[in-house]
Amino acid sequence: MQQRASNQGMDNKSWTAREAYLLAMVTLFVGLIAGYLFHGSSTPSTTTAAAPQVGGMPPAAPDTLQSPEQLRVLVQPMLDAARANPSDPGPLVQIGNTYYDHKFYAEAITYYQKALALKPNDVNVRTDLGTALWYTGSAKEAVAEFEKSLKVDPNHAQTLFNMGVVKLNGLNDKKGAIAAWQHLLDANPNYPDRQKVQEMLQKAKGQG
């Protein structure tokens, strides 16, 4: 998953290659649409060769860290940092992001929840939690987390995009998806993937 926005003081509306990473191609109930969910939080990825080092560990190729044992070694410095400063959600977010990036979504959920217990209004981390829930097959729970995110920031682009994907593909809620994507475009006129969202909107509106 590509560079996330905000937890390290970045502007929520600034996007980099990491945020635009294509997480999944989603099959619709009627026809096909390319749906991808954005990752919201800000820890650099360990899956991108050019990414900065995380927790003193060198960047890794996407296929070199596959087992739980290898990941436990990777996150150990972050765990140590979390234990050293239990009031800081940052290391917990890093751990969650690392598991997320390697598709260990259940583990990512655990650490995102721990981080949110310390900083409940972090919309990026809550969006990541919802997205991880979606990837574990929990569409309703994912939407519930996105709704909490939008109560804090009603115009949060990543949340609105992901809400539309999950509502359409997880809940078969075409009207809800259209509403989320239209709100995204209306509230974020400079959204970098605007054309993509417009195409998705048109396809959704054209469904019976």
N, C-alpha and C positions, 0 to 999 in steps of 0.2 A: 504494500500500500504506500502511496507516495507522500510527500511532505505535507504535514498537517498544519492547520492554522491555529493560532492564538495561544496556547497555554504558556508560552515563554514570552509574552508581551507583544506578539505579532498582531497586526490588524486582522480582525475576523474576515474582512472582505478582500484581503490580499491572497491570491492563489498562486501556487507553484506547481511544478510538475507532479509532486507527490500527491496533491489533492485530486489531480485529474486522472489518477490511475484507474484503469478499467478493472473493477473488482469482479464483475460477473456479467455474463450475457443471459438475459432472462427470457424464457419462453412464455408468451402470453396465452391466455385461455383461448382467444380468438386471434389468429394471425401471429406474427412475430414482431418483437420490438427489441432494440438493443438497450437494455436497462443496466445501469451500473450505479453502485452506491459510493458516495464519497465518504472518506475518512476525515473526521473533524479535528482531532487533537494534534499537538505540535511536536511530539518527540521525533527526531530524525529516524528514518528507517534503517534497519540492519540488513535489509534485503536488496538495497541498491548499492552497486559497487562504488559509486561516487559519493555516497552519504558520509557524513562525519561519523567518527567513532562514538559509540554509546557505552557508557559505563566502563571505559577503558578497553573494551573489546573491539577488535578490528571488524570492519564491515564484512559481511558474508554473502556469498552468492545465494540466490533463492533456493537452490537445491542442496545446499551443504548442511542445513540445520533442519533435520526432519524428525528426530526422535525427541521424546520428552526429556530424556537424560541430557541431550545436547543443549536443549533450551534451558534446562535448569542451571547448567553451567553458565550460559549466556546471561541469565537474569540475576545470578548470584550477587554481583556488585550492586545491582539496583535494590535487591532485597536487603543487603547490608545498609544501604543508604536509607531505606524506609525504616529499618529498625533503629538507626541512629537518630532519626528525626521523625517520630511517628505522627507529628502534626502536619507534615509536609505531604501533600498529595502528589507532588511531582514524580517521585520514584515509583509510586504505585501506577501512575499513568504510563510511565515508561515500560513497566512490566506488562501492563495490559496491551500496550501498543506492540510490544515484541511478540507476545503470543498471538495477537490479532494478525500481525504481518505474516506469521508462519501458519496461519489458519487453525490455530488451537483456540477456537472461539469460546469454548466453555471456560478455559482458564482466563482468557481475556475478560470475560464477563465478571468473573470473581474480582479481579483487580480494579476494573472500572468501577464496580460497586463500592469497593473500599475507598477509592479516591473520591467518589461522589459523596460518601458519608462525611468526608472532611470538607468538600467544596461542592455543595449540591447544585449551585447555579452555574456550573461550568457547562455551557451548552455544547461545546465541542466534544467533551468526554461523554456527555449523556447521549449525544448523537452516535458516537462510536459504540456505546453500550447497546443502543437500539439496533444498530447495524449488525453487531455481533449476535444479538438475539435473533435477528432475521436469518442469519446464516446457520443458526442452529434449528431453524424450523419454527420459531416462535413469532409469527407475524403479529398477532394481537399485542403481545408484550412489547414488540419493537415499536409499534405505533404508539403505545402508551408512553414509552420513553421519549419519542419524538414530540408528542403533545406536551410533555413536561418541558422539553427544550424550548418549544415555541411560546410557552407561557413566559419564559424569561426574555426571549428574543423572537418576536413574531415573524421577523423578516429574515431569519437565519437561513442562508442559501442552501448549505449542505443538508440541513434538516428538512427543508421543504422538498428538495430533490429526492432525498431518500424516502420521505413520507409518500410521495407520489408513486415511486417504484413499489414499495411494500403494499400500499393500498391496492394498487392495480393487480399486482402479481400474487400477493399473499392473501388478500381479502376479496379479490374480484370486485373492488369498489371503484368503478370507473369514474363516477362523479367526484369522489374524494380525491382521486389522483389528479384529475383535471383541475380541481380547485387548488390543490397544493402547487402544481406546476404553474398555473396562471398567477397565483400569488407570488411565486418566486420571480417570475418575469416582471410583474408590475413593481415589486419592491426592490429589485436589483437590476436596473436598466443596463448596467455594464457587466452583467454576468458573462463570464468568458465562454461558456458553452450554451449561449442563448439559442443559437440555431438548432443545436441538438434537442433542446427542450421544446422548442417550437415544433420540430418534427414529431416528437413524441406526443405532444398535445394533439396535433392533427390526426395522428394514427388512433389515439384514444377516442377522440371525438367521432371518428369515422366508424367505430365499432358499434354493432347493433346491441 
